[in-house]
Amino acid sequence: MELKIGKYMIRDWRTRDSSSIVKYANNKNIWANLRDGFPHPYQLSDAENFLSNVARQNPRTIFAIANNKEAIGSIGLRLGEDVHRFTAEMGYWLAEPFWNKGIMSKIVIRFAEFAFEKFALNRIFAEPYTENTASVRVLEKAEFVLEGTLKANAFKDGKVLDQFLYSKIGHEIRKPYAASQIVFR
Ligand SMILES: CC(C)(COP(=O)(O)OP(=O)(O)OC[C@H]1O[C@@H](n2cnc3c(N)ncnc32)[C@H](O)[C@@H]1OP(=O)(O)O)[C@@H](O)C(=O)NCCC(=O)NCCS
């Protein structure tokens, strides 16, 4: 998969991306805004594990954000199951030297478009910590809608944190029946 967004792209992860992952992901400012499953410090073995897990994914839902030299971030989905099978959670991070240039806003807009189509989703959501102003701004610019605040929903770095719940609903809501086929008794 490869989606071009100006000088940047969303593409499949490659085995040789491990060194750029370590270079950029080993950063407390990134870790502080993600789940604890994202390690800190971030070592080469963490990058190798991550890449081998992604390579085994079927379908692939986690992708690299890259320029023409190297991977500079990641964006992906956690697909829901059971009654949530047409819903997915989106997560992302970008290397700090590239922050505040409008990159992730454009990436999220394009990725959501791709994800709705590729995975036949009705809903994509994200749960940034309420103090994560940059991510909130990205979601607002990508026209995600604030649905509410999840109070005391996370425990990160020794602190209880609130999270916002943002979502975007796909244009083609999956309906089991066309309205005309529903029979009222
Ligand atoms: C969140 C993140 C992906 C944003 O990427 P980015 O490419 O810098 O985002 P953009 O440049 O598209 O947009 C950031 C916006 O936040 C604003 N912003 C950043 N820090 C801010 C702050 N402290 N206060 C107010 N606004 C802030 C920027 O000015 C920009 O808004 P603007 O375009 O209206 O000026 C990046 O900061 C990151 O990787 N953070 C760590 C991981 C993370 O938070 N992931 C998301 C978890 S939900």
The ligand as an SDF file (V2000), in Angstrom:
LIG
                    3D

 48 50  0  0  0  0  0  0  0  0999 V2000
   -0.0390   14.6280   17.7870 C   0  0  0  0  0  0  0  0  0  0  0  0
    0.9700   14.6850   16.6400 C   0  0  0  0  0  0  0  0  0  0  0  0
    0.8150   13.4660   15.7990 C   0  0  0  0  0  0  0  0  0  0  0  0
    0.6860   15.9510   15.8240 C   0  0  0  0  0  0  0  0  0  0  0  0
    1.3910   15.9110   14.5970 O   0  0  0  0  0  0  0  0  0  0  0  0
    1.7110   17.2510   13.7610 P   0  0  0  0  0  0  0  0  0  0  0  0
    2.1240   16.8750   12.3910 O   0  0  0  0  0  0  0  0  0  0  0  0
    2.6250   18.0900   14.5710 O   0  0  0  0  0  0  0  0  0  0  0  0
    0.2610   17.9300   13.7180 O   0  0  0  0  0  0  0  0  0  0  0  0
   -0.1670   19.1760   12.8180 P   0  0  0  0  0  0  0  0  0  0  0  0
    1.0190   20.0390   12.5790 O   0  0  0  0  0  0  0  0  0  0  0  0
   -0.9430   18.6740   11.6610 O   0  0  0  0  0  0  0  0  0  0  0  0
   -1.1830   19.9140   13.8000 O   0  0  0  0  0  0  0  0  0  0  0  0
   -0.8140   20.2280   15.1160 C   0  0  0  0  0  0  0  0  0  0  0  0
   -1.6470   21.4030   15.5820 C   0  0  0  0  0  0  0  0  0  0  0  0
   -1.5690   21.5090   16.9980 O   0  0  0  0  0  0  0  0  0  0  0  0
   -1.1280   22.7930   17.3580 C   0  0  0  0  0  0  0  0  0  0  0  0
   -0.3840   22.6570   18.5940 N   0  0  0  0  0  0  0  0  0  0  0  0
    0.6860   21.8780   18.8370 C   0  0  0  0  0  0  0  0  0  0  0  0
    1.0570   22.0010   20.1230 N   0  0  0  0  0  0  0  0  0  0  0  0
    0.1830   22.8540   20.6950 C   0  0  0  0  0  0  0  0  0  0  0  0
    0.0330   23.3820   22.0120 C   0  0  0  0  0  0  0  0  0  0  0  0
    0.8460   23.0260   22.9950 N   0  0  0  0  0  0  0  0  0  0  0  0
   -0.9760   24.2580   22.2480 N   0  0  0  0  0  0  0  0  0  0  0  0
   -1.8230   24.6150   21.2520 C   0  0  0  0  0  0  0  0  0  0  0  0
   -1.7320   24.1370   19.9810 N   0  0  0  0  0  0  0  0  0  0  0  0
   -0.7280   23.2730   19.7280 C   0  0  0  0  0  0  0  0  0  0  0  0
   -0.2920   23.2460   16.1780 C   0  0  0  0  0  0  0  0  0  0  0  0
   -0.1590   24.6640   16.1610 O   0  0  0  0  0  0  0  0  0  0  0  0
   -1.1390   22.7270   15.0220 C   0  0  0  0  0  0  0  0  0  0  0  0
   -2.3130   23.4970   14.8520 O   0  0  0  0  0  0  0  0  0  0  0  0
   -2.4840   24.5720   13.6480 P   0  0  0  0  0  0  0  0  0  0  0  0
   -2.2150   23.8410   12.3710 O   0  0  0  0  0  0  0  0  0  0  0  0
   -3.8820   25.0450   13.7810 O   0  0  0  0  0  0  0  0  0  0  0  0
   -1.4590   25.6250   13.9160 O   0  0  0  0  0  0  0  0  0  0  0  0
    2.4240   14.7520   17.1900 C   0  0  0  0  0  0  0  0  0  0  0  0
    2.5120   15.8540   18.0520 O   0  0  0  0  0  0  0  0  0  0  0  0
    2.8120   13.4980   17.9300 C   0  0  0  0  0  0  0  0  0  0  0  0
    3.2660   12.5330   17.3330 O   0  0  0  0  0  0  0  0  0  0  0  0
    2.6650   13.5060   19.2770 N   0  0  0  0  0  0  0  0  0  0  0  0
    3.0140   12.3550   20.1000 C   0  0  0  0  0  0  0  0  0  0  0  0
    2.1250   11.1400   19.8630 C   0  0  0  0  0  0  0  0  0  0  0  0
    0.6520   11.4800   19.9430 C   0  0  0  0  0  0  0  0  0  0  0  0
    0.2340   12.3870   20.6450 O   0  0  0  0  0  0  0  0  0  0  0  0
   -0.1580   10.6990   19.2180 N   0  0  0  0  0  0  0  0  0  0  0  0
   -1.6070   10.8550   19.2280 C   0  0  0  0  0  0  0  0  0  0  0  0
   -2.2170   10.0880   20.3320 C   0  0  0  0  0  0  0  0  0  0  0  0
   -3.9780   10.3500   20.3970 S   0  0  0  0  0  0  0  0  0  0  0  0
  1  2  1  0
  2  3  1  0
  2  4  1  0
  2 36  1  0
  4  5  1  0
  5  6  1  0
  6  7  2  0
  6  8  1  0
  6  9  1  0
  9 10  1  0
 10 11  2  0
 10 12  1  0
 10 13  1  0
 13 14  1  0
 14 15  1  0
 15 16  1  0
 15 30  1  0
 16 17  1  0
 17 18  1  0
 17 28  1  0
 18 19  1  0
 18 27  1  0
 19 20  2  0
 20 21  1  0
 21 22  1  0
 21 27  2  0
 22 23  1  0
 22 24  2  0
 24 25  1  0
 25 26  2  0
 26 27  1  0
 28 29  1  0
 28 30  1  0
 30 31  1  0
 31 32  1  0
 32 33  2  0
 32 34  1  0
 32 35  1  0
 36 37  1  0
 36 38  1  0
 38 39  2  0
 38 40  1  0
 40 41  1  0
 41 42  1  0
 42 43  1  0
 43 44  2  0
 43 45  1  0
 45 46  1  0
 46 47  1  0
 47 48  1  0
M  END
$$$$
